[in-house]
Amino acid sequence: MTLYTCQQARDGKFIVSKLDDEMNVDGYYTLTKTGPSMTCTCASHRPYCKHMDILKAMIQRNAVNTGTFYDLDNDVWYPPIGEGVL
């Protein structure tokens, strides 16, 4: 299972972090959102990537900057560490 979490930086960019099985950051992706369009640091040569789907889901669920975890492969949400089940 791969979990993702999302934070918004002071400059307005979003950072999607990918976590390994031990909850260590395995990678991160910086996304810029301008209106409906997005760009991702992983997709400089592609118009779309899964990190954009993750960001959309995080924004829809109001999960940015909350510590909520998202398992994209199984479409399962996990609460921040120390909180109950979502």
DSSP file (Angstrom, degrees, kcal/mol; ACC not computed):
  #  RESIDUE AA STRUCTURE BP1 BP2  ACC     N-H-->O    O-->H-N    N-H-->O    O-->H-N    TCO  KAPPA ALPHA  PHI   PSI    X-CA   Y-CA   Z-CA
    1    1 A M              0   0    0      0, 0.0     2,-0.5     0, 0.0    70,-0.0   0.000 360.0 360.0 360.0 133.5    0.0    0.0    0.0
    2    2 A T        -     0   0    0     19,-0.0    70,-0.5    16,-0.0    71,-0.3  -0.959 360.0-159.4-112.4 126.1    1.3    3.4   -0.9
    3    3 A L  E     -A   19   0A   0     16,-1.0    16,-3.0    -2,-0.5     2,-0.3  -0.782   3.6-162.8-106.1 150.4   -0.1    6.4    1.0
    4    4 A Y  E     -AB  18  70A   0     66,-1.9    66,-2.5    -2,-0.3     2,-0.3  -0.947   6.2-176.1-127.7 149.9   -0.1   10.0    0.0
    5    5 A T  E     -A   17   0A   0     12,-1.7    12,-2.6    -2,-0.3     2,-0.4  -0.931  13.5-143.8-137.9 163.1   -0.5   13.2    2.0
    6    6 A C  E     +A   16   0A   0     62,-0.4    59,-2.5    57,-0.4    60,-0.4  -0.992  14.9 178.7-139.9 136.6   -0.7   16.8    0.9
    7    7 A Q  E     -A   15   0A   0      8,-2.0     8,-3.2    -2,-0.4     2,-0.6  -0.950  23.5-134.3-128.3 150.1    0.4   20.2    2.2
    8    8 A Q  E     -A   14   0A   0     -2,-0.3     6,-0.2     6,-0.2     5,-0.1  -0.936  23.6-140.1-106.8 126.2    0.1   23.7    0.7
    9    9 A A    >   -     0   0    0      4,-3.1     3,-2.0    -2,-0.6     0, 0.0  -0.285  27.3-103.5 -77.5 165.8    3.3   25.8    0.8
   10   10 A R  T 3  S+     0   0    0      1,-0.3    -1,-0.1     2,-0.1    -2,-0.0   0.781 120.9  60.5 -61.2 -27.2    3.3   29.5    1.6
   11   11 A D  T 3  S-     0   0    0      2,-0.1    -1,-0.3     1,-0.1     3,-0.1   0.422 121.4-106.2 -82.8   3.7    3.8   30.2   -2.1
   12   12 A G  S <  S+     0   0    0     -3,-2.0    21,-0.3     1,-0.3    -2,-0.1   0.285  79.3 128.9  93.0 -10.9    0.5   28.5   -2.9
   13   13 A K        -     0   0    0     19,-0.1    -4,-3.1    -5,-0.1     2,-0.4  -0.415  54.1-129.1 -76.1 156.5    2.1   25.4   -4.4
   14   14 A F  E     -AC   8  31A   0     17,-3.0    17,-3.2    -6,-0.2     2,-0.6  -0.854  11.7-154.5-107.5 141.5    1.0   22.0   -3.3
   15   15 A I  E     -AC   7  30A   0     -8,-3.2    -8,-2.0    -2,-0.4     2,-0.6  -0.956   5.0-164.5-119.2 113.6    3.4   19.2   -2.1
   16   16 A V  E     -AC   6  29A   0     13,-2.7    13,-2.3    -2,-0.6     2,-0.4  -0.872  12.0-158.2 -96.6 119.6    2.1   15.7   -2.5
   17   17 A S  E     -AC   5  28A   0    -12,-2.6   -12,-1.7    -2,-0.6     2,-0.5  -0.840   6.3-148.0-103.7 135.9    4.3   13.3   -0.4
   18   18 A K  E     -AC   4  27A   0      9,-3.3     8,-3.7    -2,-0.4     9,-1.2  -0.883  17.5-155.0-101.2 129.0    4.5    9.6   -1.1
   19   19 A L  E     -AC   3  25A   0    -16,-3.0   -16,-1.0    -2,-0.5     6,-0.2  -0.830   4.0-139.1-110.8 143.5    5.0    7.5    2.0
   20   20 A D    >   -     0   0    0      4,-2.7     3,-2.1    -2,-0.4   -17,-0.1  -0.213  44.2 -82.5 -86.3-175.7    6.6    4.0    2.3
   21   21 A D  T 3  S+     0   0    0      1,-0.3    -1,-0.1     2,-0.1   -19,-0.0   0.715 131.5  51.7 -63.2 -21.3    5.4    1.1    4.5
   22   22 A E  T 3  S-     0   0    0      2,-0.1    -1,-0.3     0, 0.0     3,-0.1   0.228 120.5-107.8 -99.1  13.1    7.2    2.6    7.5
   23   23 A M  S <  S+     0   0    0     -3,-2.1     2,-0.3     1,-0.3    -2,-0.1   0.742  74.2 139.4  67.0  26.3    5.6    6.0    7.0
   24   24 A N        -     0   0    0      1,-0.0    -4,-2.7     2,-0.0     2,-0.4  -0.754  65.6 -98.0 -94.1 147.8    8.8    7.6    5.7
   25   25 A V  E     +C   19   0A   0     -2,-0.3    -6,-0.3    -6,-0.2     3,-0.1  -0.530  39.7 179.1 -67.7 121.2    8.7   10.0    2.8
   26   26 A D  E     -     0   0A   0     -8,-3.7     2,-0.3    -2,-0.4    -7,-0.2   0.580  65.6 -26.4 -97.8 -16.1    9.6    8.0   -0.3
   27   27 A G  E     -C   18   0A   0     -9,-1.2    -9,-3.3     2,-0.0    -1,-0.4  -0.915  57.1-143.5 175.7 161.8    9.2   10.9   -2.7
   28   28 A Y  E     -C   17   0A   0     -2,-0.3     2,-0.4   -11,-0.2   -11,-0.2  -0.991   4.1-155.9-145.2 155.4    7.4   14.2   -3.2
   29   29 A Y  E     -C   16   0A   0    -13,-2.3   -13,-2.7    -2,-0.3     2,-0.5  -0.995  11.4-142.8-134.3 131.4    5.9   16.1   -6.0
   30   30 A T  E     -C   15   0A   0     -2,-0.4    11,-1.7   -15,-0.2     2,-0.4  -0.847  21.0-169.8 -99.2 126.7    5.3   19.8   -6.3
   31   31 A L  E     -CD  14  40A   0    -17,-3.2   -17,-3.0    -2,-0.5     2,-0.5  -0.921  11.8-156.1-119.0 142.2    2.1   20.8   -8.1
   32   32 A T  E     - D   0  39A   0      7,-2.2     7,-2.0    -2,-0.4     2,-0.5  -0.966   9.3-162.2-114.9 130.8    1.0   24.3   -9.2
   33   33 A K  E     + D   0  38A   0     -2,-0.5     2,-0.5   -21,-0.3     5,-0.2  -0.962  12.9 174.1-118.5 121.0   -2.7   24.9   -9.6
   34   34 A T  E >   - D   0  37A   0      3,-2.7     3,-1.7    -2,-0.5    -2,-0.0  -0.917  68.7 -52.9-125.3 103.0   -3.9   27.9  -11.7
   35   35 A G  T 3  S-     0   0    0     -2,-0.5     0, 0.0     1,-0.3     0, 0.0  -0.494 120.5 -21.8  63.1-134.0   -7.7   27.8  -12.1
   36   36 A P  T 3  S+     0   0    0      0, 0.0    -1,-0.3     0, 0.0     2,-0.2   0.626 122.2  89.4 -82.5 -11.6   -8.6   24.4  -13.4
   37   37 A S  E <   -D   34   0A   0     -3,-1.7    -3,-2.7    -4,-0.0     2,-0.3  -0.590  54.8-173.3 -91.8 150.5   -5.1   23.7  -14.9
   38   38 A M  E     -D   33   0A   0     -5,-0.2     2,-0.3    -2,-0.2    -5,-0.2  -0.952  12.4-161.1-136.3 154.0   -2.3   22.0  -13.0
   39   39 A T  E     -D   32   0A   0     -7,-2.0    -7,-2.2    -2,-0.3     2,-0.4  -0.974   9.9-160.8-131.2 151.5    1.4   21.2  -13.5
   40   40 A C  E >   -D   31   0A   0     -2,-0.3     3,-1.1    -9,-0.2    -9,-0.2  -0.975  26.3-129.3-132.9 144.6    3.5   18.6  -11.6
   41   41 A T  T 3  S+     0   0    0    -11,-1.7     3,-0.5    -2,-0.4   -10,-0.1   0.727 110.8  53.5 -65.4 -20.2    7.2   18.3  -11.2
   42   42 A C  T 3  S+     0   0    0      1,-0.2     3,-0.3   -12,-0.2    -1,-0.3   0.698 106.5  53.4 -83.5 -17.5    7.0   14.7  -12.3
   43   43 A A    X   +     0   0    0     -3,-1.1     3,-1.1     1,-0.2    -1,-0.2  -0.132  56.9 132.3-114.4  37.4    5.1   15.4  -15.5
   44   44 A S  T 3  S+     0   0    0     -3,-0.5    -1,-0.2     1,-0.3    -2,-0.1   0.792  88.6  35.1 -60.5 -24.9    7.2   18.0  -17.3
   45   45 A H  T 3  S+     0   0    0     -3,-0.3    -1,-0.3     0, 0.0    -2,-0.1   0.422 115.4  64.2-107.1  -0.1    6.9   16.0  -20.5
   46   46 A R  S <  S-     0   0    0     -3,-1.1     3,-0.1     1,-0.1    -3,-0.0  -0.930  70.6-140.7-123.3 148.3    3.3   14.7  -19.9
   47   47 A P  S    S+     0   0    0      0, 0.0     2,-0.3     0, 0.0    -9,-0.2   0.676  85.6  23.4 -79.7 -15.3    0.1   16.8  -19.7
   48   48 A Y        +     0   0    0     -9,-0.0     2,-0.3     4,-0.0    -9,-0.0  -0.998  60.3 174.3-151.5 149.1   -1.4   14.7  -16.8
   49   49 A C    >>  -     0   0    0     -2,-0.3     3,-1.0    -3,-0.1     4,-0.9  -0.944  46.0-101.8-148.7 169.4   -0.3   12.4  -13.9
   50   50 A K  H 3> S+     0   0    0     -2,-0.3     4,-2.2     1,-0.2     5,-0.1   0.751 114.5  68.4 -67.3 -23.5   -1.8   10.6  -11.0
   51   51 A H  H 3> S+     0   0    0      1,-0.2     4,-2.4     2,-0.2    -1,-0.2   0.825  96.2  54.9 -65.6 -29.4   -0.5   13.2   -8.6
   52   52 A M  H <> S+     0   0    0     -3,-1.0     4,-2.4     2,-0.2    -1,-0.2   0.876 107.0  50.0 -68.5 -37.8   -3.0   15.6  -10.1
   53   53 A D  H  X S+     0   0    0     -4,-0.9     4,-2.4     2,-0.2    -2,-0.2   0.907 110.6  50.2 -64.0 -41.7   -5.7   13.1   -9.3
   54   54 A I  H  X S+     0   0    0     -4,-2.2     4,-2.6     2,-0.2    -2,-0.2   0.929 110.8  48.4 -62.8 -46.0   -4.5   12.9   -5.7
   55   55 A L  H  X S+     0   0    0     -4,-2.4     4,-2.6     2,-0.2     5,-0.2   0.922 110.8  50.7 -61.9 -44.4   -4.4   16.7   -5.4
   56   56 A K  H  X S+     0   0    0     -4,-2.4     4,-2.6     1,-0.2    -1,-0.2   0.925 112.4  47.2 -57.9 -44.8   -8.0   17.0   -6.8
   57   57 A A  H  X S+     0   0    0     -4,-2.4     4,-1.9     1,-0.2    -2,-0.2   0.905 111.9  50.2 -64.6 -41.8   -9.2   14.3   -4.3
   58   58 A M  H  <>S+     0   0    0     -4,-2.6     5,-3.1     2,-0.2     6,-0.6   0.906 112.9  46.1 -64.1 -42.0   -7.4   16.0   -1.4
   59   59 A I  H ><5S+     0   0    0     -4,-2.6     3,-1.3     3,-0.2    -2,-0.2   0.930 111.5  51.8 -66.2 -45.4   -8.9   19.4   -2.3
   60   60 A Q  H 3<5S+     0   0    0     -4,-2.6    -1,-0.2     1,-0.3    -2,-0.2   0.861 114.6  42.8 -58.4 -36.7  -12.4   17.9   -2.7
   61   61 A R  T 3<5S-     0   0    0     -4,-1.9    -1,-0.3    -5,-0.2    -2,-0.2   0.395 109.7-121.7 -91.3   2.7  -12.2   16.3    0.7
   62   62 A N  T < 5S+     0   0    0     -3,-1.3    -3,-0.2    -4,-0.3    -2,-0.1   0.899  71.2 134.9  55.5  42.7  -10.7   19.3    2.4
   63   63 A A    > X +     0   0    0     -5,-3.1     3,-1.3    -6,-0.2     5,-0.5   0.362  23.4 117.6-104.4   2.6   -7.7   17.1    3.3
   64   64 A V  T 3 5S+     0   0    0     -6,-0.6   -57,-0.2     1,-0.3   -50,-0.0  -0.536  88.4   4.8 -71.6 136.6   -4.9   19.5    2.4
   65   65 A N  T 3 5S+     0   0    0    -59,-2.5    -1,-0.3    -2,-0.2   -58,-0.1   0.700 106.7 101.0  63.7  22.8   -2.8   20.5    5.4
   66   66 A T  T < 5S-     0   0    0     -3,-1.3    -2,-0.1   -60,-0.4     3,-0.1   0.614  90.0-118.1-109.4 -16.0   -4.7   18.1    7.7
   67   67 A G  T   5 +     0   0    0     -4,-0.4    14,-0.3   -61,-0.4     2,-0.1   0.498  61.5 150.9  86.2   4.1   -2.4   15.1    7.9
   68   68 A T      < -     0   0    0     -5,-0.5   -62,-0.4   -62,-0.2     2,-0.4  -0.433  37.0-140.5 -68.6 143.5   -5.0   12.9    6.3
   69   69 A F  E     - E   0  78A   0      9,-2.8     9,-3.0   -64,-0.1     2,-0.4  -0.845  11.0-158.0-109.4 144.9   -3.6    9.9    4.3
   70   70 A Y  E     -BE   4  77A   0    -66,-2.5   -66,-1.9    -2,-0.4     2,-0.9  -0.985  10.7-157.5-127.6 128.0   -4.9    8.7    0.9
   71   71 A D  E  >> - E   0  76A   0      5,-3.2     5,-1.7    -2,-0.4     4,-1.1  -0.866  13.3-173.8-100.0  97.3   -4.4    5.3   -0.6
   72   72 A L  T  45S+     0   0    0     -2,-0.9     3,-0.4   -70,-0.5    -1,-0.2   0.883  77.7  57.9 -61.8 -42.1   -5.0    6.0   -4.3
   73   73 A D  T  45S+     0   0    0    -71,-0.3    -1,-0.2     1,-0.2   -70,-0.1   0.848 122.0  25.3 -61.0 -35.4   -4.9    2.4   -5.4
   74   74 A N  T  45S-     0   0    0     -3,-0.4    -1,-0.2     2,-0.1    -2,-0.2   0.390 102.1-125.0-109.3   0.9   -7.7    1.3   -3.1
   75   75 A D  T  <5 +     0   0    0     -4,-1.1     2,-0.4    -3,-0.4    -3,-0.2   0.923  60.6 146.0  52.1  50.4   -9.5    4.7   -2.8
   76   76 A V  E   < -E   71   0A   0     -5,-1.7    -5,-3.2     2,-0.0     2,-0.4  -0.948  38.6-149.1-120.2 138.1   -9.3    4.6    1.0
   77   77 A W  E     -E   70   0A   0     -2,-0.4     9,-0.3    -7,-0.2    -7,-0.2  -0.858   9.1-163.6-106.3 140.4   -8.8    7.5    3.3
   78   78 A Y  E     -E   69   0A   0     -9,-3.0    -9,-2.8    -2,-0.4     7,-0.1  -0.966  21.0-117.8-123.6 140.9   -7.0    7.3    6.7
   79   79 A P        -     0   0    0      0, 0.0     3,-0.1     0, 0.0   -12,-0.1  -0.227  43.2 -81.9 -70.8 163.2   -7.1    9.8    9.5
   80   80 A P    >   -     0   0    0      0, 0.0     3,-2.1     0, 0.0   -12,-0.1  -0.265  66.2 -78.0 -57.5 153.3   -4.1   11.7   10.7
   81   81 A I  T 3  S+     0   0    0    -14,-0.3     3,-0.1     1,-0.3   -13,-0.0  -0.318 121.3  24.7 -56.8 131.1   -2.0    9.8   13.2
   82   82 A G  T 3  S+     0   0    0      1,-0.4    -1,-0.3    -3,-0.1     2,-0.2   0.386 103.4  99.6  94.0  -2.9   -3.7    9.8   16.6
   83   83 A E  S <  S-     0   0    0     -3,-2.1    -1,-0.4     1,-0.2     3,-0.1  -0.677  74.7 -97.0-111.5 168.9   -7.2   10.4   15.4
   84   84 A G        -     0   0    0     -2,-0.2    -1,-0.2     1,-0.2     2,-0.1  -0.003  54.4 -67.1 -74.3-177.3  -10.1    7.9   14.8
   85   85 A V              0   0    0      1,-0.1    -1,-0.2    -7,-0.1    -7,-0.1  -0.470 360.0 360.0 -73.9 141.9  -11.2    6.2   11.6
   86   86 A L              0   0    0     -9,-0.3    -1,-0.1    -2,-0.1    -8,-0.1   0.457 360.0 360.0 -80.3 360.0  -12.7    8.4    8.8
